[in-house]
Amino acid sequence: MIQSLFSGLSVDGTPITLALLLVNVAASAFTLMAAPDLIGRFSMRPYAIVRGEWDRAVTGSFLHGGFWHLAFNMWALLLFGTLLEAQIFGPIKFAILYFGSDLCASGLSIWRHRDDPQYSAVGASGAISGVILSYCLFAPLSQLYVFFIPMPAILFAALYIGGSTYMMRKEGGARGGIAHEAHLGGAIGGIVLTLILEPRAAQIFWQSLFG
């Protein structure tokens, strides 16, 4: 149903993925190198969001805490986003998947930390989580490499959701340096949105596993 991640990687027909790459890189590079104070102003802060600064629910996802953080997210977006946009969803549905997953990630973070004035987070990880979990529905047996360890996509999905849930409860969100609730919210949002946008995903997933 879907190509291997590294087979014929192409950006043809992927305007949304390319636009997201450009905006993320430009915004993150500018704030990291020229205006670091803006990271605090536009980060995703639930305490500020529920008190009227609604723009933070989106702007925080275009900023990153460092260049390695940015590079990892953009590499994942390039790999998974180009495949999903070109082969499955098309630009409009892929945009809905990406931003819908991002809002789900922010929504769970807001719900958990709405009364915590110290909590803040940046990065596209929530949206990227939704994109990756969407891919897993269409290719559950494809090989992914997690820290150079090969595993089928369905195992990665299970570990990702389970691990995010466990760490969210253990560390209380981003206090361990990683916004686990954003990862979980984005992943769940990506699965639900995929099933809504492309109902055939359920059949493809089932047939991939059981023939």
Accessible surface in RSA format (square Angstrom, percent):
REM  Atomic radii and reference values for relative SASA: ProtOr
REM  Chains: A
REM  Algorithm: Lee & Richards
REM  Probe-radius: 1.40
REM  Slices: 20
REM RES _ NUM      All-atoms   Total-Side   Main-Chain    Non-polar    All polar
REM                ABS   REL    ABS   REL    ABS   REL    ABS   REL    ABS   REL
RES MET A   1   120.31  62.3  44.40  29.4  75.91 180.7  37.04  31.5  83.26 110.3
RES ILE A   2    25.33  14.4   2.19   1.6  23.14  55.8   4.27   3.1  21.06  57.2
RES GLN A   3    87.80  49.1  77.02  56.3  10.79  25.7  30.25  64.4  57.55  43.7
RES SER A   4    65.96  55.7  51.16  68.3  14.80  34.1  37.60  80.1  28.36  39.7
RES LEU A   5    11.80   6.6   9.28   6.6   2.53   6.4   9.28   6.5   2.53   6.8
RES PHE A   6   131.01  65.5 103.80  64.3  27.21  70.8 105.93  64.2  25.08  71.8
RES SER A   7    58.54  49.5  51.00  68.1   7.54  17.4  22.67  48.3  35.86  50.2
RES GLY A   8    61.41  75.7   0.00   N/A  61.41  75.7  41.38 113.6  20.02  44.8
RES LEU A   9    70.07  39.0  39.47  28.2  30.60  76.9  40.81  28.7  29.26  78.7
RES SER A  10    53.61  45.3  39.79  53.1  13.83  31.9  39.81  84.8  13.80  19.3
RES VAL A  11    61.55  40.5  57.68  52.2   3.87   9.3  57.68  50.1   3.87  10.5
RES ASP A  12   113.97  79.8 102.38 101.9  11.59  27.4  36.43  85.7  77.55  77.3
RES GLY A  13    55.26  68.2   0.00   N/A  55.26  68.2  37.37 102.6  17.89  40.1
RES THR A  14     1.34   1.0   0.00   0.0   1.34   3.2   0.00   0.0   1.34   2.0
RES PRO A  15    71.09  51.8  61.86  56.4   9.23  33.6  66.91  55.2   4.18  26.0
RES ILE A  16    44.56  25.4  44.56  33.2   0.00   0.0  44.56  32.1   0.00   0.0
RES THR A  17     0.00   0.0   0.00   0.0   0.00   0.0   0.00   0.0   0.00   0.0
RES LEU A  18    76.49  42.6  72.05  51.5   4.45  11.2  72.33  50.8   4.16  11.2
RES ALA A  19    49.95  45.9  43.81  67.6   6.14  14.0  49.45  69.6   0.49   1.3
RES LEU A  20     8.21   4.6   7.90   5.7   0.31   0.8   8.18   5.7   0.04   0.1
RES LEU A  21    27.86  15.5  27.67  19.8   0.18   0.5  27.86  19.6   0.00   0.0
RES LEU A  22   127.25  70.9 122.33  87.5   4.91  12.3 126.99  89.2   0.26   0.7
RES VAL A  23    71.23  46.9  68.43  61.9   2.80   6.8  71.06  61.7   0.17   0.5
RES ASN A  24     0.00   0.0   0.00   0.0   0.00   0.0   0.00   0.0   0.00   0.0
RES VAL A  25    66.17  43.5  66.17  59.9   0.00   0.0  66.17  57.5   0.00   0.0
RES ALA A  26    56.82  52.2  43.83  67.6  13.00  29.6  52.81  74.4   4.01  10.6
RES ALA A  27    29.30  26.9  19.90  30.7   9.40  21.4  28.97  40.8   0.33   0.9
RES SER A  28     0.00   0.0   0.00   0.0   0.00   0.0   0.00   0.0   0.00   0.0
RES ALA A  29    18.55  17.1  18.55  28.6   0.00   0.0  18.55  26.1   0.00   0.0
RES PHE A  30   111.10  55.6 105.20  65.2   5.90  15.4 110.37  66.9   0.73   2.1
RES THR A  31     6.26   4.5   6.26   6.3   0.00   0.0   6.26   8.4   0.00   0.0
RES LEU A  32    42.26  23.5  18.91  13.5  23.35  58.7  19.17  13.5  23.09  62.1
RES MET A  33   138.78  71.9 101.62  67.3  37.16  88.5  72.35  61.5  66.42  88.0
RES ALA A  34    70.60  64.9  35.04  54.1  35.56  80.9  41.63  58.6  28.97  76.7
RES ALA A  35    20.85  19.2  15.85  24.5   5.00  11.4  20.85  29.4   0.00   0.0
RES PRO A  36    80.11  58.4  72.13  65.8   7.98  29.0  72.56  59.9   7.55  46.9
RES ASP A  37   129.18  90.5 113.17 112.6  16.01  37.9  40.56  95.5  88.61  88.4
RES LEU A  38    64.06  35.7  64.06  45.8   0.00   0.0  64.06  45.0   0.00   0.0
RES ILE A  39    34.80  19.8  34.80  25.9   0.00   0.0  34.80  25.1   0.00   0.0
RES GLY A  40    44.90  55.4   0.00   N/A  44.90  55.4  37.32 102.4   7.58  17.0
RES ARG A  41   101.96  42.8  95.36  48.6   6.60  15.7  47.91  65.5  54.05  32.8
RES PHE A  42    66.14  33.1  66.14  41.0   0.00   0.0  66.14  40.1   0.00   0.0
RES SER A  43     4.19   3.5   4.19   5.6   0.00   0.0   3.30   7.0   0.90   1.3
RES MET A  44    12.83   6.6  12.83   8.5   0.00   0.0  12.83  10.9   0.00   0.0
RES ARG A  45    60.74  25.5  60.74  31.0   0.00   0.0  10.87  14.9  49.86  30.2
RES PRO A  46     0.00   0.0   0.00   0.0   0.00   0.0   0.00   0.0   0.00   0.0
RES TYR A  47    68.94  32.2  68.94  39.2   0.00   0.0  29.62  22.3  39.32  48.5
RES ALA A  48     8.15   7.5   3.95   6.1   4.19   9.5   8.02  11.3   0.13   0.3
RES ILE A  49     0.07   0.0   0.07   0.1   0.00   0.0   0.07   0.1   0.00   0.0
RES VAL A  50    58.15  38.3  32.33  29.3  25.82  62.2  32.87  28.6  25.28  68.6
RES ARG A  51   130.81  54.9  94.57  48.2  36.24  86.3  58.06  79.3  72.75  44.1
RES GLY A  52    44.99  55.5   0.00   N/A  44.99  55.5  23.52  64.5  21.47  48.1
RES GLU A  53    67.57  38.8  64.27  48.6   3.31   7.9  26.42  51.1  41.15  33.6
RES TRP A  54   165.44  66.4 158.14  76.5   7.30  17.1 138.78  74.0  26.66  43.3
RES ASP A  55    60.30  42.2  45.50  45.3  14.81  35.0  45.38 106.8  14.92  14.9
RES ARG A  56    12.45   5.2  12.42   6.3   0.03   0.1   0.00   0.0  12.45   7.5
RES ALA A  57    13.88  12.8  12.66  19.5   1.22   2.8  12.66  17.8   1.22   3.2
RES VAL A  58    56.84  37.4  56.84  51.5   0.00   0.0  56.84  49.4   0.00   0.0
RES THR A  59    39.95  28.4  36.63  37.1   3.32   7.9  39.08  52.5   0.87   1.3
RES GLY A  60     0.76   0.9   0.00   N/A   0.76   0.9   0.76   2.1   0.00   0.0
RES SER A  61     8.09   6.8   4.19   5.6   3.90   9.0   4.78  10.2   3.31   4.6
RES PHE A  62    31.51  15.8  31.51  19.5   0.00   0.0  31.51  19.1   0.00   0.0
RES LEU A  63    10.13   5.6  10.13   7.2   0.00   0.0  10.13   7.1   0.00   0.0
RES HIS A  64     0.00   0.0   0.00   0.0   0.00   0.0   0.00   0.0   0.00   0.0
RES GLY A  65    56.26  69.4   0.00   N/A  56.26  69.4  26.27  72.1  29.99  67.2
RES GLY A  66    22.63  27.9   0.00   N/A  22.63  27.9  22.51  61.8   0.12   0.3
RES PHE A  67   102.06  51.1  94.99  58.8   7.06  18.4  95.28  57.8   6.78  19.4
RES TRP A  68   223.92  89.9 219.84 106.4   4.08   9.6 189.96 101.3  33.96  55.1
RES HIS A  69    62.60  34.2  53.22  37.0   9.37  24.0  47.28  48.7  15.32  17.8
RES LEU A  70    10.89   6.1  10.89   7.8   0.00   0.0  10.89   7.6   0.00   0.0
RES ALA A  71    49.69  45.7  39.84  61.5   9.85  22.4  46.90  66.0   2.79   7.4
RES PHE A  72   138.99  69.5 132.39  82.0   6.60  17.2 138.15  83.8   0.83   2.4
RES ASN A  73     3.33   2.3   3.33   3.2   0.00   0.0   0.00   0.0   3.33   3.2
RES MET A  74    14.05   7.3  12.81   8.5   1.24   2.9  13.23  11.2   0.82   1.1
RES TRP A  75   128.07  51.4 123.88  60.0   4.19   9.8 108.31  57.8  19.76  32.1
RES ALA A  76     7.79   7.2   6.46  10.0   1.33   3.0   7.59  10.7   0.19   0.5
RES LEU A  77     0.17   0.1   0.00   0.0   0.17   0.4   0.17   0.1   0.00   0.0
RES LEU A  78    40.61  22.6  40.61  29.1   0.00   0.0  40.61  28.5   0.00   0.0
RES LEU A  79     9.42   5.2   9.42   6.7   0.00   0.0   9.42   6.6   0.00   0.0
RES PHE A  80    15.17   7.6  15.17   9.4   0.00   0.0  15.17   9.2   0.00   0.0
RES GLY A  81     0.00   0.0   0.00   N/A   0.00   0.0   0.00   0.0   0.00   0.0
RES THR A  82     2.28   1.6   1.25   1.3   1.04   2.5   1.26   1.7   1.02   1.5
RES LEU A  83     8.23   4.6   7.13   5.1   1.11   2.8   8.23   5.8   0.00   0.0
RES LEU A  84     0.00   0.0   0.00   0.0   0.00   0.0   0.00   0.0   0.00   0.0
RES GLU A  85     1.58   0.9   0.00   0.0   1.58   3.8   0.00   0.0   1.58   1.3
RES ALA A  86    55.67  51.2  19.78  30.5  35.88  81.6  23.36  32.9  32.31  85.6
RES GLN A  87    61.58  34.4  34.49  25.2  27.09  64.5  30.10  64.1  31.48  23.9
RES ILE A  88    13.26   7.5   0.00   0.0  13.26  32.0   0.72   0.5  12.54  34.0
RES PHE A  89    13.80   6.9   0.00   0.0  13.80  35.9   0.83   0.5  12.97  37.1
RES GLY A  90    23.28  28.7   0.00   N/A  23.28  28.7  19.99  54.9   3.28   7.4
RES PRO A  91    55.36  40.3  55.36  50.5   0.00   0.0  55.36  45.7   0.00   0.0
RES ILE A  92   135.96  77.4 131.38  97.9   4.58  11.1 134.59  96.9   1.37   3.7
RES LYS A  93    77.21  37.7  76.74  47.1   0.47   1.1  45.13  40.6  32.08  34.2
RES PHE A  94     0.00   0.0   0.00   0.0   0.00   0.0   0.00   0.0   0.00   0.0
RES ALA A  95    21.94  20.2  21.22  32.7   0.72   1.6  21.55  30.4   0.38   1.0
RES ILE A  96    80.65  45.9  74.84  55.8   5.80  14.0  80.42  57.9   0.22   0.6
RES LEU A  97     0.00   0.0   0.00   0.0   0.00   0.0   0.00   0.0   0.00   0.0
RES TYR A  98     0.96   0.5   0.96   0.5   0.00   0.0   0.39   0.3   0.57   0.7
RES PHE A  99    73.58  36.8  73.44  45.5   0.14   0.4  73.44  44.5   0.14   0.4
RES GLY A 100    16.46  20.3   0.00   N/A  16.46  20.3  14.46  39.7   2.00   4.5
RES SER A 101     0.00   0.0   0.00   0.0   0.00   0.0   0.00   0.0   0.00   0.0
RES ASP A 102     6.08   4.3   6.08   6.0   0.00   0.0   0.06   0.2   6.01   6.0
RES LEU A 103    94.49  52.6  87.57  62.7   6.92  17.4  87.92  61.7   6.57  17.7
RES CYS A 104    53.45  40.4  42.08  46.9  11.36  26.7  13.07  33.1  40.37  43.5
RES ALA A 105     3.32   3.1   3.32   5.1   0.00   0.0   3.32   4.7   0.00   0.0
RES SER A 106     8.08   6.8   6.63   8.9   1.45   3.3   2.55   5.4   5.53   7.8
RES GLY A 107    34.22  42.2   0.00   N/A  34.22  42.2  28.49  78.2   5.73  12.8
RES LEU A 108    42.00  23.4  36.31  26.0   5.68  14.3  39.67  27.9   2.32   6.2
RES SER A 109     0.00   0.0   0.00   0.0   0.00   0.0   0.00   0.0   0.00   0.0
RES ILE A 110    30.26  17.2  30.26  22.5   0.00   0.0  30.26  21.8   0.00   0.0
RES TRP A 111   157.90  63.4 154.04  74.6   3.86   9.1 136.06  72.5  21.85  35.4
RES ARG A 112    84.74  35.6  52.42  26.7  32.33  77.0   9.57  13.1  75.17  45.6
RES HIS A 113    12.39   6.8  11.70   8.1   0.69   1.8   8.08   8.3   4.30   5.0
RES ARG A 114   101.87  42.8 101.67  51.8   0.20   0.5  27.59  37.7  74.28  45.0
RES ASP A 115   106.91  74.9  86.32  85.9  20.59  48.7  36.12  85.0  70.78  70.6
RES ASP A 116    24.84  17.4  22.01  21.9   2.83   6.7  17.14  40.3   7.70   7.7
RES PRO A 117    59.14  43.1  53.47  48.7   5.67  20.6  53.47  44.1   5.67  35.3
RES GLN A 118   141.39  79.1 116.22  84.9  25.17  59.9  41.05  87.4 100.34  76.1
RES TYR A 119     6.04   2.8   2.28   1.3   3.75   9.8   6.04   4.5   0.00   0.0
RES SER A 120    51.80  43.8  37.32  49.8  14.48  33.4   4.32   9.2  47.48  66.5
RES ALA A 121    17.69  16.3   9.24  14.3   8.44  19.2  17.63  24.8   0.06   0.2
RES VAL A 122    38.00  25.0  18.49  16.7  19.51  47.0  21.74  18.9  16.26  44.1
RES GLY A 123    12.96  16.0   0.00   N/A  12.96  16.0   0.17   0.5  12.79  28.6
RES ALA A 124     0.04   0.0   0.00   0.0   0.04   0.1   0.04   0.1   0.00   0.0
RES SER A 125    22.01  18.6  20.44  27.3   1.57   3.6  12.97  27.6   9.04  12.7
RES GLY A 126     4.35   5.4   0.00   N/A   4.35   5.4   1.28   3.5   3.08   6.9
RES ALA A 127     0.00   0.0   0.00   0.0   0.00   0.0   0.00   0.0   0.00   0.0
RES ILE A 128     5.98   3.4   5.98   4.5   0.00   0.0   5.98   4.3   0.00   0.0
RES SER A 129     2.31   2.0   0.94   1.2   1.37   3.2   1.19   2.5   1.12   1.6
RES GLY A 130     0.00   0.0   0.00   N/A   0.00   0.0   0.00   0.0   0.00   0.0
RES VAL A 131     0.24   0.2   0.24   0.2   0.00   0.0   0.24   0.2   0.00   0.0
RES ILE A 132    19.65  11.2  19.65  14.6   0.00   0.0  19.65  14.1   0.00   0.0
RES LEU A 133     2.76   1.5   2.34   1.7   0.42   1.1   2.34   1.6   0.42   1.1
RES SER A 134     0.00   0.0   0.00   0.0   0.00   0.0   0.00   0.0   0.00   0.0
RES TYR A 135     1.45   0.7   1.45   0.8   0.00   0.0   0.00   0.0   1.45   1.8
RES CYS A 136     4.81   3.6   4.31   4.8   0.51   1.2   4.66  11.8   0.16   0.2
RES LEU A 137    20.88  11.6  20.88  14.9   0.00   0.0  20.88  14.7   0.00   0.0
RES PHE A 138     2.89   1.4   0.00   0.0   2.89   7.5   0.00   0.0   2.89   8.3
RES ALA A 139    12.93  11.9   7.40  11.4   5.53  12.6  12.93  18.2   0.00   0.0
RES PRO A 140     0.52   0.4   0.52   0.5   0.00   0.0   0.52   0.4   0.00   0.0
RES LEU A 141   100.72  56.1  82.90  59.3  17.82  44.8  83.58  58.7  17.14  46.1
RES SER A 142    31.75  26.8  18.43  24.6  13.32  30.7  29.57  63.0   2.18   3.1
RES GLN A 143    96.96  54.2  78.18  57.1  18.78  44.7  43.77  93.2  53.19  40.3
RES LEU A 144    10.04   5.6   8.60   6.1   1.45   3.6  10.04   7.1   0.00   0.0
RES TYR A 145   138.11  64.5 106.73  60.7  31.38  81.7  68.82  51.7  69.29  85.4
RES VAL A 146    37.39  24.6  33.71  30.5   3.68   8.9  36.72  31.9   0.67   1.8
RES PHE A 147   175.77  87.9 153.06  94.8  22.71  59.1 158.38  96.0  17.39  49.8
RES PHE A 148   192.03  96.1 169.96 105.3  22.07  57.4 171.00 103.7  21.03  60.2
RES ILE A 149   105.10  59.8 104.38  77.8   0.72   1.7 105.10  75.7   0.00   0.0
RES PRO A 150    70.18  51.1  55.16  50.3  15.02  54.6  55.16  45.5  15.02  93.4
RES MET A 151    24.72  12.8  22.52  14.9   2.20   5.2  24.10  20.5   0.62   0.8
RES PRO A 152    44.14  32.2  44.14  40.2   0.00   0.0  44.14  36.4   0.00   0.0
RES ALA A 153     0.00   0.0   0.00   0.0   0.00   0.0   0.00   0.0   0.00   0.0
RES ILE A 154    57.58  32.8  56.32  42.0   1.26   3.0  57.09  41.1   0.49   1.3
RES LEU A 155    80.72  45.0  77.55  55.5   3.17   8.0  80.72  56.7   0.00   0.0
RES PHE A 156    26.06  13.0  26.06  16.1   0.00   0.0  26.06  15.8   0.00   0.0
RES ALA A 157    13.09  12.0  13.09  20.2   0.00   0.0  13.09  18.4   0.00   0.0
RES ALA A 158    63.40  58.3  45.55  70.3  17.86  40.6  55.01  77.5   8.40  22.2
RES LEU A 159    98.94  55.1  90.90  65.0   8.04  20.2  93.02  65.3   5.92  15.9
RES TYR A 160    49.49  23.1  40.73  23.2   8.75  22.8  41.76  31.4   7.72   9.5
RES ILE A 161    48.75  27.7  48.75  36.3   0.00   0.0  48.75  35.1   0.00   0.0
RES GLY A 162    38.12  47.0   0.00   N/A  38.12  47.0  32.86  90.2   5.25  11.8
RES GLY A 163    32.39  39.9   0.00   N/A  32.39  39.9  29.96  82.2   2.43   5.4
RES SER A 164     8.22   6.9   5.05   6.7   3.16   7.3   1.30   2.8   6.91   9.7
RES THR A 165    35.83  25.5  35.83  36.3   0.00   0.0  30.02  40.3   5.82   8.8
RES TYR A 166   131.39  61.3 127.11  72.3   4.28  11.1 100.04  75.2  31.35  38.6
RES MET A 167    50.10  25.9  50.10  33.2   0.00   0.0  37.32  31.7  12.77  16.9
RES MET A 168    15.98   8.3  15.98  10.6   0.00   0.0  15.98  13.6   0.00   0.0
RES ARG A 169   184.45  77.4 156.01  79.5  28.44  67.7  49.46  67.6 134.98  81.8
RES LYS A 170   138.52  67.6 101.06  62.0  37.46  89.2  65.22  58.7  73.30  78.1
RES GLU A 171    53.87  30.9  39.46  29.9  14.41  34.3  21.37  41.3  32.50  26.5
RES GLY A 172    23.29  28.7   0.00   N/A  23.29  28.7  21.94  60.2   1.35   3.0
RES GLY A 173     0.00   0.0   0.00   N/A   0.00   0.0   0.00   0.0   0.00   0.0
RES ALA A 174    22.65  20.8  12.19  18.8  10.46  23.8  12.69  17.9   9.96  26.4
RES ARG A 175   149.30  62.7 109.42  55.8  39.88  95.0  55.36  75.7  93.94  56.9
RES GLY A 176    44.79  55.2   0.00   N/A  44.79  55.2  17.80  48.8  26.99  60.4
RES GLY A 177    68.04  83.9   0.00   N/A  68.04  83.9  35.89  98.5  32.15  72.0
RES ILE A 178    86.76  49.4  82.81  61.7   3.95   9.5  86.76  62.5   0.00   0.0
RES ALA A 179    17.12  15.7  11.69  18.0   5.42  12.3  11.69  16.5   5.42  14.4
RES HIS A 180    15.84   8.7  15.84  11.0   0.00   0.0  11.07  11.4   4.77   5.6
RES GLU A 181     0.00   0.0   0.00   0.0   0.00   0.0   0.00   0.0   0.00   0.0
RES ALA A 182    13.51  12.4  13.51  20.9   0.00   0.0  13.51  19.0   0.00   0.0
RES HIS A 183    30.94  16.9  30.94  21.5   0.00   0.0  19.71  20.3  11.22  13.1
RES LEU A 184    13.86   7.7  13.86   9.9   0.00   0.0  13.86   9.7   0.00   0.0
RES GLY A 185     5.81   7.2   0.00   N/A   5.81   7.2   4.96  13.6   0.84   1.9
RES GLY A 186     0.00   0.0   0.00   N/A   0.00   0.0   0.00   0.0   0.00   0.0
RES ALA A 187     0.00   0.0   0.00   0.0   0.00   0.0   0.00   0.0   0.00   0.0
RES ILE A 188    83.49  47.5  83.16  62.0   0.33   0.8  83.49  60.1   0.00   0.0
RES GLY A 189     3.67   4.5   0.00   N/A   3.67   4.5   3.45   9.5   0.22   0.5
RES GLY A 190     0.00   0.0   0.00   N/A   0.00   0.0   0.00   0.0   0.00   0.0
RES ILE A 191    42.20  24.0  42.20  31.4   0.00   0.0  42.20  30.4   0.00   0.0
RES VAL A 192    74.56  49.1  73.91  66.9   0.65   1.6  74.48  64.7   0.08   0.2
RES LEU A 193    32.61  18.2  32.61  23.3   0.00   0.0  32.61  22.9   0.00   0.0
RES THR A 194     0.00   0.0   0.00   0.0   0.00   0.0   0.00   0.0   0.00   0.0
RES LEU A 195    69.30  38.6  61.43  43.9   7.87  19.8  61.70  43.3   7.60  20.4
RES ILE A 196   117.04  66.6  97.41  72.6  19.63  47.3 102.82  74.0  14.22  38.6
RES LEU A 197    25.37  14.1  17.67  12.6   7.70  19.3  20.42  14.3   4.95  13.3
RES GLU A 198    18.98  10.9  18.98  14.4   0.00   0.0   0.00   0.0  18.98  15.5
RES PRO A 199    95.03  69.3  84.04  76.6  10.98  39.9  86.23  71.2   8.79  54.7
RES ARG A 200    99.63  41.8  90.83  46.3   8.80  21.0  52.45  71.7  47.18  28.6
RES ALA A 201     0.00   0.0   0.00   0.0   0.00   0.0   0.00   0.0   0.00   0.0
RES ALA A 202    54.11  49.7  46.28  71.4   7.83  17.8  50.35  70.9   3.75   9.9
RES GLN A 203   108.51  60.7 101.51  74.2   7.00  16.7  34.65  73.8  73.86  56.0
RES ILE A 204    25.89  14.7  24.11  18.0   1.78   4.3  25.35  18.3   0.54   1.5
RES PHE A 205    52.54  26.3  52.54  32.5   0.00   0.0  52.54  31.9   0.00   0.0
RES TRP A 206   158.63  63.7 158.63  76.8   0.00   0.0 134.93  71.9  23.70  38.4
RES GLN A 207    93.09  52.1  86.72  63.4   6.37  15.2  23.57  50.2  69.52  52.7
RES SER A 208    43.83  37.0  21.29  28.4  22.54  51.9  17.50  37.3  26.33  36.9
RES LEU A 209    49.32  27.5  22.08  15.8  27.24  68.5  22.28  15.6  27.04  72.8
RES PHE A 210   133.14  66.6  96.23  59.6  36.91  96.1 104.79  63.5  28.35  81.1
RES GLY A 211    95.56 117.8   0.00   N/A  95.56 117.8  46.43 127.4  49.13 110.0
END  Absolute sums over single chains surface
CHAIN  1 A    10170.3       8143.9       2026.4       7269.4       2900.9
END  Absolute sums over all chains
TOTAL         10170.3       8143.9       2026.4       7269.4       2900.9
